[in-house]
Structure formats: structure tokens, C-alpha cells
């Protein structure tokens, strides 16, 4: 999943409640290189005041496990872009069953 803001928090909640990625060989990879800001707290419900200035993808993965402790989530904290093709390469994508885009603008 690309993005752990408002849309990403909602996707993670739904995936966690549905029991997706709870088997040993299943993981949701979440990447967002942004940090939590005070203005995020009113619409990105996984985040709390004590999370300000911390990684969105890191905290989202930690908080979703409070909803479903069996949920497997890996935090990547990097942008999906040409400079990171050593990580987001053909081998990476072949391991994915699907990709969720949870961003609200082209730059993200």
C-alpha cells in the first residue's frame, strides 16, 4: 500500500477487520515517507497527539496491530519512485497480490 494518511488508515482498518494478511506468509507492505503532523489528527484516526513527528507508515502498522494483533504489516517509509527501484523492482512486485494506492495527489 502506498500512503498511510487518511485513505491509508481507512484501508488498513478495513483490511485488519477483514482478517487480511493474518497468515504466516501474508504481509501488507506500507510505505509513506511522511511524518505525522498535528493537522492530521482530525482525519487520520490511527494517529494520536503522541505520534506527532513520527513516521506515518511506522505508526499505522503499530496501531493497526492493536485492532488486529494477527495482522502482518511491514513499514517501509520510502517513496515509490525511480530512485528506489533497487527496492521497488520486478522481484518486489511479483511477490505482491495487489497494490493499493492510498494517496490524494500526484506528488505523493
N, C-alpha and C positions, 0 to 999 in steps of 0.2 A: 504494500500500500504506500502510495506516495502522498504524504501530507498527514499531519496529526493535529490539525486545527479543529474547527467546528465540525466540518464534514467528516474528518478522520475520526474524531471522538465518537460521533454517531455511528459510523461504520463499525468501529471496534466494539462498541456497546452491543450492537446487533449481532455481530459475529460471536462475541462472547456468550450472549444469551442463547444463541442457537447451538452452541457447543461445537462450533467450527474450530479446527486446529487444537484438538484436545488429545489426539492420539500421539504416540511417541515420535512418529516420523512426519508429523504435520506441524508447520510453523508459519505464522504470519510475519513477514518481514515488514517493518515500518520504518520509513525514512522521512525525516524532516530535519533540516539543519537550523531551524528557527528556535528561538528561546521564548518561553512564556513571559508575557507582559501583563500588567495589571488590567489593561483593556480587554484581554482575552477571557477574563474570569466570568464575564456575564453570559458568554455564549459557548464556551468550551468547557463543558461541565466536568470533565475528568480532572481539571486543574483547580488548585486552591491557592490561597494567598502565599503559603509557604513554598510554593513551586515557582514563584516569580524568579526569572533569570536562569532557570534550569531548562534543559532540552525538552522540547515538546514530545519527541518520539520516545525518549527515555521515560519520562513521567507517564505518558499514555500507556506504555507497556506495563509499567509498575501498577498503575491504577486499575487497568482492566483485569489484572490478576486478582484484585480484591473483589471484583464482581464474579469472576470465574477462575478459581485458583488452578484449574487444569488447563487453562488457555496458554498456548505456546506462542510467545511473541518475541521477536528479535528486533532490537533497536539498532538502526544503522547510522542515523544523524548525518547523512551526506546527501548532496544533491544528485539527482539523476541527470547527468549531463555528459557531454563528450569527454571532459577531463577525467571522469570517473569510470570510463569504460573498462578499466582493469578490474573493477568490482562488478559493475552492471554490464556484463558481457553475455555472449551467447550461452555459455555454460550456466550462468546465473538464471537467465530467463527460461532455459529448458527445464529447470527444477521447479518452476512456478506453474501452478494450475491456472491461475488467473492473476490479473493486475488490476488493482483499484486505484483510480486517480482521485484523490480527495483534496484537490487544490481549487482555489477560486480565482486564479488569474494565470496568465501565460508565463510570467516571470517565475512564479513558484514552480 
